[in-house]
Amino acid sequence: MTPAARVQAAIEILDHINQGTAAEKALTTWARRARYAGSGDRAAVRDHVFQALRCRRSYAALGGGTNGRALMRGALIDAGVALDTVFTGDGHSPAVLDTEELTKGRDPAAGAEQGNLPDWLWKRFETALGTGNARLSAQILQQRAPVTLRVNSRLSTAPQAIEILKEDQITVTSCDLIDTALIVIEGARRVAGSRAYCEGYVELQDASSQAAMAALSVAPGSRVLDYCAGGGGKTLALAARVTADWFAHDANESRMSDLPRRADRSGITVTCLETNAIADAAPFDLVLCDVPCSGSGTWRRAPEAKWRLTSERLEELCVLQRDILQDAASLVAPDGQLAYATCSLLPEENDHQVTRFIDQHPDWEITLQKSWSISEWGDGFFLASLKRSGQKT
């Protein structure tokens, strides 16, 4: 595919997304239909689509509209590419721009438009982070997220993992956030098939998430439940540090389908619990609740989420978070620990939830509370650890 043909493919996919199709589904449908597209073509088209979603409002302003053609016009203008070199109408290139299209477009307005957030979310970002940090966080969310690996300390050291990764032409660099994190700077698309990954020396995991799990205290021999496990990445990160009895649960059990295989290659055993089996397995010395949330700290990875989130949906998530925290507390041993985590930047999902729980349960107290801001190397993340009052930390 020519560069212009890739832009045309992105235009068509963005139009499907605008009609309500999920981004991943729209990309998969296009890839199945476009048998002629090689792996490099598919990667380039995907990059176009996700960058347009990250910068949807500013590209819409620059391109003069919200359809696929306008968004890609905005993207090209932002990148300093001459439009007439892409919109040529030749072969599979986008059709030539008409007079109306050429006259549309303007610079994005300061605030939510430049920050590429809905107006209501921009106000919450400013309230939560302050205007300066809101602008910085919004700017980082417009960039592609790094591919980050976690060194499995059970099987390898960082220098050893780096050498094994080199066998598959994967180049990494260390990360200041946590010494187990390696940032991939070359060969990211080779990670999944590499020996380092397939044999459990490394796992894919954001650096902030790694740092949060490293901040949790887990005693050897503990019984630990990852209550909202998803794929189980946080269980594996904790288990790399200490020998304990590991349990995982998720309301959607299919999310854990790959966990036994991942645990096996990491050198650990994880017991996956169905919902109706949790009470019989309790109590636990640590219950970790990485609750469903807005994901605002990870929107550069899943940018369509910020456009689909509504204030009503955010309130629904907050209610769900409160319910999960309440349910999980009942599973904690008398001298155990309850950990609450999100990948959100919004206080109503973070410290407000913890404060509310403490207000309603005065026999509990906060022993650890920490936030990780969005940075070049890590997502936004929040962690709090609670114990019953009077316990030693």
ZIKASUL-V160862 format. One record per residue. N is the residue number from 1. RES is the residue in one letter. SS is DSSP state (helix for helix, strand for strand, loop for the rest). PSI is psi as a letter, one per 40 degrees, with the letter a starting at -180 (none if undefined). OMEGA is omega in whole degrees, 0 to 359 (* if undefined). Layout:
n=N res=RES ss=SS psi=PSI omega=OMEGA
n=N res=RES ss=SS psi=PSI omega=OMEGA
This chain:
n=1 res=M ss=loop psi=i omega=175
n=2 res=T ss=loop psi=i omega=175
n=3 res=P ss=helix psi=d omega=180
n=4 res=A ss=helix psi=d omega=178
n=5 res=A ss=helix psi=d omega=176
n=6 res=R ss=helix psi=d omega=177
n=7 res=V ss=helix psi=d omega=179
n=8 res=Q ss=helix psi=d omega=178
n=9 res=A ss=helix psi=d omega=178
n=10 res=A ss=helix psi=d omega=178
n=11 res=I ss=helix psi=d omega=181
n=12 res=E ss=helix psi=d omega=180
n=13 res=I ss=helix psi=d omega=179
n=14 res=L ss=helix psi=d omega=177
n=15 res=D ss=helix psi=d omega=177
n=16 res=H ss=helix psi=d omega=178
n=17 res=I ss=helix psi=d omega=177
n=18 res=N ss=helix psi=d omega=179
n=19 res=Q ss=loop psi=e omega=175
n=20 res=G ss=loop psi=e omega=179
n=21 res=T ss=loop psi=h omega=177
n=22 res=A ss=loop psi=i omega=185
n=23 res=A ss=helix psi=d omega=182
n=24 res=E ss=helix psi=d omega=179
n=25 res=K ss=helix psi=d omega=180
n=26 res=A ss=helix psi=d omega=179
n=27 res=L ss=helix psi=d omega=180
n=28 res=T ss=helix psi=d omega=179
n=29 res=T ss=helix psi=d omega=179
n=30 res=W ss=helix psi=d omega=183
n=31 res=A ss=helix psi=d omega=178
n=32 res=R ss=helix psi=d omega=181
n=33 res=R ss=helix psi=d omega=184
n=34 res=A ss=loop psi=g omega=182
n=35 res=R ss=loop psi=d omega=181
n=36 res=Y ss=loop psi=e omega=185
n=37 res=A ss=loop psi=h omega=177
n=38 res=G ss=loop psi=i omega=182
n=39 res=S ss=helix psi=d omega=177
n=40 res=G ss=helix psi=d omega=177
n=41 res=D ss=helix psi=d omega=181
n=42 res=R ss=helix psi=d omega=179
n=43 res=A ss=helix psi=d omega=181
n=44 res=A ss=helix psi=d omega=179
n=45 res=V ss=helix psi=d omega=178
n=46 res=R ss=helix psi=d omega=179
n=47 res=D ss=helix psi=d omega=177
n=48 res=H ss=helix psi=d omega=185
n=49 res=V ss=helix psi=d omega=183
n=50 res=F ss=helix psi=d omega=177
n=51 res=Q ss=helix psi=d omega=177
n=52 res=A ss=helix psi=d omega=177
n=53 res=L ss=helix psi=d omega=177
n=54 res=R ss=helix psi=d omega=188
n=55 res=C ss=loop psi=f omega=189
n=56 res=R ss=helix psi=d omega=185
n=57 res=R ss=helix psi=d omega=181
n=58 res=S ss=helix psi=d omega=177
n=59 res=Y ss=helix psi=d omega=178
n=60 res=A ss=helix psi=d omega=177
n=61 res=A ss=helix psi=d omega=182
n=62 res=L ss=helix psi=d omega=184
n=63 res=G ss=helix psi=e omega=176
n=64 res=G ss=loop psi=f omega=178
n=65 res=G ss=loop psi=i omega=183
n=66 res=T ss=loop psi=e omega=178
n=67 res=N ss=loop psi=i omega=185
n=68 res=G ss=helix psi=d omega=180
n=69 res=R ss=helix psi=d omega=181
n=70 res=A ss=helix psi=d omega=181
n=71 res=L ss=helix psi=d omega=179
n=72 res=M ss=helix psi=d omega=171
n=73 res=R ss=helix psi=d omega=180
n=74 res=G ss=helix psi=d omega=180
n=75 res=A ss=helix psi=d omega=181
n=76 res=L ss=helix psi=d omega=177
n=77 res=I ss=helix psi=d omega=180
n=78 res=D ss=helix psi=d omega=181
n=79 res=A ss=helix psi=e omega=179
n=80 res=G ss=loop psi=f omega=180
n=81 res=V ss=loop psi=h omega=178
n=82 res=A ss=loop psi=h omega=185
n=83 res=L ss=helix psi=d omega=184
n=84 res=D ss=helix psi=e omega=176
n=85 res=T ss=helix psi=e omega=181
n=86 res=V ss=loop psi=d omega=181
n=87 res=F ss=loop psi=g omega=185
n=88 res=T ss=loop psi=d omega=184
n=89 res=G ss=loop psi=e omega=181
n=90 res=D ss=loop psi=h omega=176
n=91 res=G ss=loop psi=b omega=180
n=92 res=H ss=loop psi=e omega=179
n=93 res=S ss=loop psi=i omega=175
n=94 res=P ss=loop psi=i omega=179
n=95 res=A ss=loop psi=i omega=179
n=96 res=V ss=loop psi=h omega=180
n=97 res=L ss=loop psi=h omega=177
n=98 res=D ss=loop psi=i omega=185
n=99 res=T ss=helix psi=d omega=181
n=100 res=E ss=helix psi=d omega=180
n=101 res=E ss=helix psi=d omega=182
n=102 res=L ss=helix psi=d omega=182
n=103 res=T ss=helix psi=e omega=179
n=104 res=K ss=loop psi=i omega=175
n=105 res=G ss=loop psi=i omega=180
n=106 res=R ss=loop psi=i omega=176
n=107 res=D ss=loop psi=i omega=178
n=108 res=P ss=loop psi=i omega=179
n=109 res=A ss=loop psi=i omega=178
n=110 res=A ss=loop psi=i omega=178
n=111 res=G ss=loop psi=b omega=187
n=112 res=A ss=helix psi=d omega=183
n=113 res=E ss=helix psi=d omega=176
n=114 res=Q ss=helix psi=d omega=181
n=115 res=G ss=helix psi=e omega=179
n=116 res=N ss=loop psi=f omega=175
n=117 res=L ss=loop psi=i omega=171
n=118 res=P ss=loop psi=i omega=183
n=119 res=D ss=helix psi=d omega=185
n=120 res=W ss=helix psi=d omega=179
n=121 res=L ss=helix psi=d omega=178
n=122 res=W ss=helix psi=d omega=178
n=123 res=K ss=helix psi=d omega=180
n=124 res=R ss=helix psi=d omega=176
n=125 res=F ss=helix psi=d omega=180
n=126 res=E ss=helix psi=d omega=179
n=127 res=T ss=helix psi=d omega=184
n=128 res=A ss=helix psi=d omega=191
n=129 res=L ss=helix psi=e omega=190
n=130 res=G ss=loop psi=i omega=187
n=131 res=T ss=helix psi=d omega=182
n=132 res=G ss=helix psi=d omega=180
n=133 res=N ss=helix psi=d omega=176
n=134 res=A ss=helix psi=d omega=178
n=135 res=R ss=helix psi=d omega=181
n=136 res=L ss=helix psi=d omega=180
n=137 res=S ss=helix psi=d omega=179
n=138 res=A ss=helix psi=d omega=179
n=139 res=Q ss=helix psi=d omega=180
n=140 res=I ss=helix psi=d omega=179
n=141 res=L ss=helix psi=e omega=178
n=142 res=Q ss=loop psi=e omega=182
n=143 res=Q ss=loop psi=i omega=177
n=144 res=R ss=loop psi=h omega=180
n=145 res=A ss=loop psi=i omega=177
n=146 res=P ss=loop psi=i omega=170
n=147 res=V ss=strand psi=h omega=188
n=148 res=T ss=strand psi=h omega=178
n=149 res=L ss=strand psi=i omega=172
n=150 res=R ss=strand psi=h omega=176
n=151 res=V ss=strand psi=h omega=178
n=152 res=N ss=loop psi=h omega=186
n=153 res=S ss=loop psi=e omega=176
n=154 res=R ss=loop psi=d omega=188
n=155 res=L ss=loop psi=e omega=190
n=156 res=S ss=loop psi=i omega=167
n=157 res=T ss=loop psi=i omega=179
n=158 res=A ss=helix psi=d omega=179
n=159 res=P ss=helix psi=d omega=178
n=160 res=Q ss=helix psi=d omega=180
n=161 res=A ss=helix psi=d omega=179
n=162 res=I ss=helix psi=d omega=180
n=163 res=E ss=helix psi=d omega=179
n=164 res=I ss=helix psi=d omega=178
n=165 res=L ss=helix psi=d omega=180
n=166 res=K ss=helix psi=d omega=179
n=167 res=E ss=loop psi=d omega=180
n=168 res=D ss=loop psi=f omega=178
n=169 res=Q ss=loop psi=f omega=176
n=170 res=I ss=loop psi=h omega=182
n=171 res=T ss=strand psi=h omega=182
n=172 res=V ss=strand psi=i omega=174
n=173 res=T ss=strand psi=i omega=181
n=174 res=S ss=strand psi=i omega=185
n=175 res=C ss=loop psi=h omega=182
n=176 res=D ss=loop psi=d omega=184
n=177 res=L ss=loop psi=d omega=185
n=178 res=I ss=loop psi=i omega=187
n=179 res=D ss=loop psi=e omega=177
n=180 res=T ss=loop psi=e omega=185
n=181 res=A ss=strand psi=h omega=175
n=182 res=L ss=strand psi=h omega=180
n=183 res=I ss=strand psi=h omega=180
n=184 res=V ss=strand psi=h omega=179
n=185 res=I ss=strand psi=e omega=175
n=186 res=E ss=strand psi=h omega=177
n=187 res=G ss=loop psi=f omega=184
n=188 res=A ss=helix psi=d omega=183
n=189 res=R ss=helix psi=e omega=177
n=190 res=R ss=helix psi=e omega=186
n=191 res=V ss=helix psi=d omega=186
n=192 res=A ss=helix psi=d omega=180
n=193 res=G ss=helix psi=e omega=185
n=194 res=S ss=loop psi=i omega=177
n=195 res=R ss=helix psi=d omega=181
n=196 res=A ss=helix psi=d omega=181
n=197 res=Y ss=helix psi=d omega=185
n=198 res=C ss=helix psi=d omega=180
n=199 res=E ss=loop psi=e omega=171
n=200 res=G ss=loop psi=e omega=179
n=201 res=Y ss=loop psi=d omega=179
n=202 res=V ss=strand psi=i omega=172
n=203 res=E ss=strand psi=i omega=173
n=204 res=L ss=strand psi=h omega=176
n=205 res=Q ss=loop psi=h omega=179
n=206 res=D ss=loop psi=i omega=184
n=207 res=A ss=helix psi=d omega=179
n=208 res=S ss=helix psi=d omega=177
n=209 res=S ss=helix psi=d omega=176
n=210 res=Q ss=helix psi=d omega=181
n=211 res=A ss=helix psi=d omega=179
n=212 res=A ss=helix psi=d omega=180
n=213 res=M ss=helix psi=d omega=177
n=214 res=A ss=helix psi=d omega=180
n=215 res=A ss=helix psi=e omega=180
n=216 res=L ss=loop psi=h omega=178
n=217 res=S ss=loop psi=h omega=179
n=218 res=V ss=loop psi=h omega=180
n=219 res=A ss=loop psi=i omega=176
n=220 res=P ss=loop psi=h omega=179
n=221 res=G ss=loop psi=e omega=181
n=222 res=S ss=loop psi=i omega=170
n=223 res=R ss=strand psi=h omega=188
n=224 res=V ss=strand psi=h omega=177
n=225 res=L ss=strand psi=h omega=170
n=226 res=D ss=strand psi=h omega=194
n=227 res=Y ss=loop psi=d omega=178
n=228 res=C ss=loop psi=g omega=197
n=229 res=A ss=loop psi=d omega=187
n=230 res=G ss=loop psi=b omega=178
n=231 res=G ss=loop psi=e omega=176
n=232 res=G ss=loop psi=e omega=183
n=233 res=G ss=helix psi=d omega=181
n=234 res=K ss=helix psi=d omega=173
n=235 res=T ss=helix psi=d omega=181
n=236 res=L ss=helix psi=d omega=179
n=237 res=A ss=helix psi=d omega=178
n=238 res=L ss=helix psi=d omega=184
n=239 res=A ss=helix psi=d omega=178
n=240 res=A ss=loop psi=e omega=185
n=241 res=R ss=loop psi=d omega=191
n=242 res=V ss=loop psi=i omega=176
n=243 res=T ss=loop psi=h omega=183
n=244 res=A ss=loop psi=i omega=175
n=245 res=D ss=strand psi=h omega=190
n=246 res=W ss=strand psi=h omega=179
n=247 res=F ss=strand psi=i omega=179
n=248 res=A ss=strand psi=i omega=178
n=249 res=H ss=loop psi=i omega=170
n=250 res=D ss=loop psi=i omega=180
n=251 res=A ss=loop psi=d omega=173
n=252 res=N ss=loop psi=g omega=188
n=253 res=E ss=helix psi=d omega=182
n=254 res=S ss=helix psi=d omega=179
n=255 res=R ss=helix psi=d omega=181
n=256 res=M ss=helix psi=e omega=188
n=257 res=S ss=loop psi=d omega=182
n=258 res=D ss=loop psi=e omega=186
n=259 res=L ss=helix psi=d omega=180
n=260 res=P ss=helix psi=d omega=180
n=261 res=R ss=helix psi=d omega=179
n=262 res=R ss=helix psi=d omega=179
n=263 res=A ss=helix psi=d omega=182
n=264 res=D ss=helix psi=d omega=181
n=265 res=R ss=helix psi=e omega=177
n=266 res=S ss=helix psi=e omega=177
n=267 res=G ss=loop psi=f omega=180
n=268 res=I ss=loop psi=i omega=177
n=269 res=T ss=loop psi=h omega=178
n=270 res=V ss=strand psi=h omega=176
n=271 res=T ss=strand psi=h omega=178
n=272 res=C ss=strand psi=h omega=184
n=273 res=L ss=loop psi=h omega=169
n=274 res=E ss=loop psi=i omega=184
n=275 res=T ss=helix psi=d omega=183
n=276 res=N ss=helix psi=e omega=179
n=277 res=A ss=helix psi=e omega=186
n=278 res=I ss=helix psi=d omega=184
n=279 res=A ss=helix psi=d omega=180
n=280 res=D ss=helix psi=d omega=181
n=281 res=A ss=helix psi=e omega=181
n=282 res=A ss=loop psi=i omega=5
n=283 res=P ss=loop psi=i omega=181
n=284 res=F ss=strand psi=i omega=179
n=285 res=D ss=strand psi=d omega=175
n=286 res=L ss=strand psi=h omega=171
n=287 res=V ss=strand psi=h omega=179
n=288 res=L ss=strand psi=h omega=178
n=289 res=C ss=strand psi=g omega=172
n=290 res=D ss=strand psi=g omega=197
n=291 res=V ss=loop psi=i omega=171
n=292 res=P ss=loop psi=h omega=184
n=293 res=C ss=loop psi=a omega=179
n=294 res=S ss=loop psi=d omega=184
n=295 res=G ss=loop psi=f omega=186
n=296 res=S ss=helix psi=d omega=177
n=297 res=G ss=helix psi=e omega=184
n=298 res=T ss=helix psi=e omega=188
n=299 res=W ss=loop psi=e omega=175
n=300 res=R ss=loop psi=d omega=177
n=301 res=R ss=loop psi=d omega=182
n=302 res=A ss=loop psi=g omega=190
n=303 res=P ss=loop psi=d omega=181
n=304 res=E ss=helix psi=e omega=182
n=305 res=A ss=helix psi=d omega=182
n=306 res=K ss=helix psi=d omega=178
n=307 res=W ss=helix psi=d omega=180
n=308 res=R ss=helix psi=d omega=181
n=309 res=L ss=loop psi=h omega=175
n=310 res=T ss=loop psi=i omega=178
n=311 res=S ss=helix psi=d omega=178
n=312 res=E ss=helix psi=d omega=179
n=313 res=R ss=helix psi=d omega=177
n=314 res=L ss=helix psi=d omega=178
n=315 res=E ss=helix psi=d omega=177
n=316 res=E ss=helix psi=d omega=178
n=317 res=L ss=helix psi=d omega=180
n=318 res=C ss=helix psi=d omega=177
n=319 res=V ss=helix psi=d omega=179
n=320 res=L ss=helix psi=d omega=179
n=321 res=Q ss=helix psi=d omega=178
n=322 res=R ss=helix psi=d omega=180
n=323 res=D ss=helix psi=d omega=181
n=324 res=I ss=helix psi=d omega=180
n=325 res=L ss=helix psi=d omega=178
n=326 res=Q ss=helix psi=d omega=181
n=327 res=D ss=helix psi=d omega=183
n=328 res=A ss=helix psi=d omega=181
n=329 res=A ss=helix psi=d omega=182
n=330 res=S ss=loop psi=e omega=182
n=331 res=L ss=loop psi=e omega=184
n=332 res=V ss=strand psi=h omega=177
n=333 res=A ss=strand psi=i omega=183
n=334 res=P ss=strand psi=d omega=180
n=335 res=D ss=strand psi=f omega=185
n=336 res=G ss=strand psi=a omega=188
n=337 res=Q ss=strand psi=h omega=177
n=338 res=L ss=strand psi=h omega=181
n=339 res=A ss=strand psi=h omega=181
n=340 res=Y ss=strand psi=h omega=184
n=341 res=A ss=strand psi=i omega=172
n=342 res=T ss=strand psi=i omega=169
n=343 res=C ss=loop psi=f omega=182
n=344 res=S ss=loop psi=i omega=174
n=345 res=L ss=loop psi=e omega=190
n=346 res=L ss=loop psi=h omega=184
n=347 res=P ss=helix psi=d omega=180
n=348 res=E ss=helix psi=d omega=177
n=349 res=E ss=helix psi=e omega=188
n=350 res=N ss=loop psi=b omega=185
n=351 res=D ss=helix psi=d omega=177
n=352 res=H ss=helix psi=d omega=180
n=353 res=Q ss=helix psi=d omega=180
n=354 res=V ss=helix psi=d omega=179
n=355 res=T ss=helix psi=d omega=179
n=356 res=R ss=helix psi=d omega=180
n=357 res=F ss=helix psi=d omega=180
n=358 res=I ss=helix psi=d omega=179
n=359 res=D ss=helix psi=d omega=182
n=360 res=Q ss=helix psi=e omega=180
n=361 res=H ss=loop psi=g omega=184
n=362 res=P ss=loop psi=e omega=176
n=363 res=D ss=loop psi=e omega=176
n=364 res=W ss=strand psi=i omega=177
n=365 res=E ss=strand psi=i omega=180
n=366 res=I ss=strand psi=h omega=177
n=367 res=T ss=strand psi=e omega=178
n=368 res=L ss=strand psi=h omega=174
n=369 res=Q ss=strand psi=h omega=184
n=370 res=K ss=strand psi=i omega=176
n=371 res=S ss=strand psi=i omega=173
n=372 res=W ss=strand psi=h omega=179
n=373 res=S ss=loop psi=i omega=172
n=374 res=I ss=loop psi=h omega=179
n=375 res=S ss=loop psi=a omega=179
n=376 res=E ss=loop psi=d omega=187
n=377 res=W ss=loop psi=e omega=185
n=378 res=G ss=loop psi=i omega=178
n=379 res=D ss=loop psi=i omega=172
n=380 res=G ss=loop psi=h omega=184
n=381 res=F ss=strand psi=i omega=179
n=382 res=F ss=strand psi=i omega=178
n=383 res=L ss=strand psi=h omega=172
n=384 res=A ss=strand psi=i omega=176
n=385 res=S ss=strand psi=h omega=183
n=386 res=L ss=strand psi=i omega=172
n=387 res=K ss=strand psi=i omega=175
n=388 res=R ss=strand psi=i omega=185
n=389 res=S ss=loop psi=i omega=178
n=390 res=G ss=loop psi=e omega=179
n=391 res=Q ss=loop psi=i omega=174
n=392 res=K ss=loop psi=i omega=179
n=393 res=T ss=loop psi=none omega=*
